[in-house]
Structures are given as structure tokens and as C-alpha cells.
Amino acid sequence: MTYRENPSLRQPVEREVGEQRDNEIARDVKKARGIKMAKKDDRPVDAGLAALVGKSEQELIDFWKQRFGLIAAIPVDTARVGALTPQLRELVRIQNREERKRLTAARMKAFVQLPGDQQERITKTRQAAYNVDRAVLEEDQRMVDELLPTIAEARNYPTAAR
């Protein structure tokens, strides 16, 4: 029988046992207060993109053309979104605004050099990515909107659906 069924069957705890349990709890609390929180992981979300910082414009454009080609070749829509989203997250994480502008401008220039079918797939993927990480895509779109008037060859760069 349990306590709820018959309160008269309840046995009192011996004082010594109760004190031992109190001491155990006190030790556990003391240990818990000394625990440090895990360090924030500051590794890049996309190591390939992170390695581009400081590279020439042509190297950046070549990188993006290759990445876009690989992403466009993925046969499943959700997998393409899953491949593109970390790259946009990494771009948004870059603290140096000028470097982020360079990388985004190169991405835009690379995009317009892609064959039409790849451009169409990347455009649809980018639009679908809004449902995965809206904040990142909106931040990226602000940068694209800022750069669009300054990059003549990218005037046909798609804007994301909002």
C-alpha cells in the first residue's frame, strides 16, 4: 500500500536518515551553483564561406557559381533549402559590414552568370527559405536591396518573396 491509500501505515523517517538526505541535497545544490554554462559555439555555420573572407572578387564569384550549381543540382526542394540556408546564415553573421557587402555583391554577380534553369531553381529555393529562417532572409534581403542599385549587371537579381 502507498501513503495515499492509508496514512496510518506511514513510517516516520529516522532523524539520522533525514539529515543525511538533507546533506546530500545541500551538496548537490552547492555543486550546481559552481557549474558554468556551456560556451557559445562560434564556429562558422558554413566553413567554405567563412574561408572566403579577404579573397579576390573573382574568387568569390567563382565560389558562388560553384555553390549555386551544386545547390541547383539537388533534386529535392527541401534539401536545396537546407543547403542554401546555412550559407545565408553565415553571411548574416559576418561582423565586418564591408566584407559582408563584398561577399553578397559577388553572390549577386555570380547568380546572374548562371544558366536560366539554375537561376530559376535558386530563386525558388531562396523564396522557400523564408519559411525556414525569416529573420536571416530578411536581413540578407536588406543587404541585397542596398546593393542592387550599385551593381548594374545584377539588375535582374530576384528579390525574395515577403
Kinemage of the C-alpha trace (Angstrom):
@kinemage 1
@onewidth
@group {chain A} dominant
@subgroup {mainchain}
@vectorlist {calphas} color= white
{ca met a 1} P 0.000 0.000 0.000
{ca thr a 2} L 1.093 3.530 -0.619
{ca tyr a 3} L 0.783 6.531 1.616
{ca arg a 4} L -2.194 7.883 -0.289
{ca glu a 5} L -4.169 4.748 0.348
{ca asn a 6} L -3.646 4.531 4.086
{ca pro a 7} L -1.979 7.393 6.001
{ca ser a 8} L -1.794 5.322 9.179
{ca leu a 9} L 0.766 2.992 7.569
{ca arg a 10} L 3.248 5.814 7.079
{ca gln a 11} L 6.510 5.258 8.923
{ca pro a 12} L 8.414 8.279 10.208
{ca val a 13} L 11.937 8.702 8.900
{ca glu a 14} L 14.683 8.389 11.446
{ca arg a 15} L 16.363 11.682 12.233
{ca glu a 16} L 19.755 10.418 11.047
{ca val a 17} L 18.413 9.307 7.650
{ca gly a 18} L 16.615 12.631 7.188
{ca glu a 19} L 19.770 14.621 7.979
{ca gln a 20} L 21.805 12.534 5.513
{ca arg a 21} L 19.286 13.279 2.779
{ca asp a 22} L 19.314 16.985 3.628
{ca asn a 23} L 23.119 16.956 3.403
{ca glu a 24} L 23.003 15.196 0.026
{ca ile a 25} L 20.625 17.830 -1.295
{ca ala a 26} L 22.810 20.636 0.067
{ca arg a 27} L 25.899 19.129 -1.672
{ca asp a 28} L 24.006 18.818 -4.953
{ca val a 29} L 22.879 22.442 -4.752
{ca lys a 30} L 26.410 23.591 -3.982
{ca lys a 31} L 27.778 21.656 -6.976
{ca ala a 32} L 25.076 23.021 -9.256
{ca arg a 33} L 25.921 26.601 -8.330
{ca gly a 34} L 29.508 26.015 -9.418
{ca ile a 35} L 28.541 24.716 -12.866
{ca lys a 36} L 29.479 27.038 -15.696
{ca met a 37} L 27.224 27.305 -18.709
{ca ala a 38} L 28.487 25.849 -21.952
{ca lys a 39} L 30.459 28.241 -24.098
{ca lys a 40} L 28.684 29.621 -27.146
{ca asp a 41} L 29.791 27.806 -30.275
{ca asp a 42} L 31.300 30.417 -32.562
{ca arg a 43} L 32.410 28.062 -35.316
{ca pro a 44} L 31.182 29.093 -38.753
{ca val a 45} L 27.922 27.598 -39.963
{ca asp a 46} L 29.499 27.295 -43.415
{ca ala a 47} L 33.268 26.844 -43.280
{ca gly a 48} L 33.674 27.245 -47.057
{ca leu a 49} L 32.021 30.635 -46.991
{ca ala a 50} L 33.906 31.702 -43.874
{ca ala a 51} L 37.194 30.909 -45.647
{ca leu a 52} L 36.370 33.446 -48.376
{ca val a 53} L 36.927 36.484 -46.205
{ca gly a 54} L 39.660 38.564 -47.834
{ca lys a 55} L 39.642 36.719 -51.205
{ca ser a 56} L 39.550 38.499 -54.569
{ca glu a 57} L 36.261 39.342 -56.233
{ca gln a 58} L 36.802 36.753 -58.979
{ca glu a 59} L 37.477 34.045 -56.390
{ca leu a 60} L 34.253 35.000 -54.635
{ca ile a 61} L 32.240 34.903 -57.855
{ca asp a 62} L 33.731 31.505 -58.794
{ca phe a 63} L 32.881 30.153 -55.342
{ca trp a 64} L 29.265 31.297 -55.587
{ca lys a 65} L 28.842 29.960 -59.119
{ca gln a 66} L 30.101 26.577 -57.976
{ca arg a 67} L 27.892 26.592 -54.861
{ca phe a 68} L 24.816 27.667 -56.803
{ca gly a 69} L 25.483 24.928 -59.363
{ca leu a 70} L 25.744 22.310 -56.614
{ca ile a 71} L 22.600 23.549 -54.883
{ca ala a 72} L 20.610 23.721 -58.121
{ca ala a 73} L 21.613 20.105 -58.858
{ca ile a 74} L 19.945 18.857 -55.664
{ca pro a 75} L 16.743 17.128 -56.803
{ca val a 76} L 14.582 17.727 -53.699
{ca asp a 77} L 13.238 21.216 -52.932
{ca thr a 78} L 13.567 20.946 -49.150
{ca ala a 79} L 17.136 19.668 -49.468
{ca arg a 80} L 18.015 22.671 -51.652
{ca val a 81} L 16.601 24.988 -48.980
{ca gly a 82} L 18.625 23.101 -46.389
{ca ala a 83} L 21.778 23.641 -48.459
{ca leu a 84} L 21.230 27.360 -49.105
{ca thr a 85} L 20.055 28.488 -45.665
{ca pro a 86} L 23.327 27.886 -43.736
{ca gln a 87} L 25.217 29.963 -46.292
{ca leu a 88} L 22.870 32.888 -45.811
{ca arg a 89} L 23.116 32.469 -42.033
{ca glu a 90} L 26.903 32.611 -42.259
{ca leu a 91} L 26.738 35.761 -44.401
{ca val a 92} L 24.467 37.483 -41.907
{ca arg a 93} L 26.837 36.522 -39.044
{ca ile a 94} L 29.813 38.317 -40.612
{ca gln a 95} L 30.525 41.294 -38.359
{ca asn a 96} L 32.524 43.348 -40.865
{ca arg a 97} L 29.808 45.065 -42.901
{ca glu a 98} L 32.087 45.908 -45.836
{ca glu a 99} L 33.234 42.296 -46.133
{ca arg a 100} L 29.644 41.135 -45.994
{ca lys a 101} L 28.806 43.589 -48.773
{ca arg a 102} L 31.653 42.216 -50.903
{ca leu a 103} L 30.509 38.629 -50.396
{ca thr a 104} L 26.870 39.479 -51.122
{ca ala a 105} L 27.758 41.507 -54.222
{ca ala a 106} L 29.846 38.606 -55.532
{ca arg a 107} L 26.909 36.266 -54.878
{ca met a 108} L 24.628 38.537 -56.884
{ca lys a 109} L 27.121 38.778 -59.769
{ca ala a 110} L 27.591 35.010 -59.782
{ca phe a 111} L 23.852 34.421 -59.811
{ca val a 112} L 23.268 36.408 -62.995
{ca gln a 113} L 26.026 34.385 -64.732
{ca leu a 114} L 24.214 31.097 -64.090
{ca pro a 115} L 22.180 29.299 -66.760
{ca gly a 116} L 18.458 30.119 -66.665
{ca asp a 117} L 17.350 26.786 -65.203
{ca gln a 118} L 19.792 27.141 -62.295
{ca gln a 119} L 18.682 30.728 -61.697
{ca glu a 120} L 15.069 29.572 -61.543
{ca arg a 121} L 15.830 26.804 -59.027
{ca ile a 122} L 17.919 29.087 -56.816
{ca thr a 123} L 15.207 31.764 -56.906
{ca lys a 124} L 12.535 29.279 -55.812
{ca thr a 125} L 14.868 27.907 -53.144
{ca arg a 126} L 15.571 31.375 -51.767
{ca gln a 127} L 11.865 32.143 -51.621
{ca ala a 128} L 11.149 28.842 -49.846
{ca ala a 129} L 13.937 29.567 -47.342
{ca tyr a 130} L 11.813 32.429 -45.957
{ca asn a 131} L 9.679 29.808 -44.234
{ca val a 132} L 12.763 28.260 -42.608
{ca asp a 133} L 14.559 31.325 -41.257
{ca arg a 134} L 12.670 34.530 -41.969
{ca ala a 135} L 14.937 36.778 -39.866
{ca val a 136} L 18.070 35.726 -41.749
{ca leu a 137} L 16.416 36.075 -45.146
{ca glu a 138} L 15.028 39.496 -44.286
{ca glu a 139} L 18.448 40.675 -43.119
{ca asp a 140} L 20.032 39.309 -46.290
{ca gln a 141} L 17.340 40.958 -48.409
{ca arg a 142} L 18.100 44.343 -46.825
{ca met a 143} L 21.710 43.959 -47.969
{ca val a 144} L 20.591 42.882 -51.459
{ca asp a 145} L 18.246 45.890 -51.682
{ca glu a 146} L 21.098 48.180 -50.668
{ca leu a 147} L 23.484 46.723 -53.256
{ca leu a 148} L 21.081 46.298 -56.167
{ca pro a 149} L 21.300 49.897 -57.449
{ca thr a 150} L 25.125 49.762 -57.368
{ca ile a 151} L 25.580 46.554 -59.393
{ca ala a 152} L 24.439 47.157 -62.964
{ca glu a 153} L 24.864 43.539 -64.098
{ca ala a 154} L 22.700 42.298 -61.220
{ca arg a 155} L 19.628 44.369 -62.045
{ca asn a 156} L 17.703 41.126 -62.756
{ca tyr a 157} L 18.649 39.627 -59.379
{ca pro a 158} L 15.458 38.291 -57.817
{ca thr a 159} L 14.072 39.847 -54.685
{ca ala a 160} L 12.760 37.460 -52.088
{ca ala a 161} L 9.048 36.971 -51.539
{ca arg a 162} L 7.924 38.615 -48.341
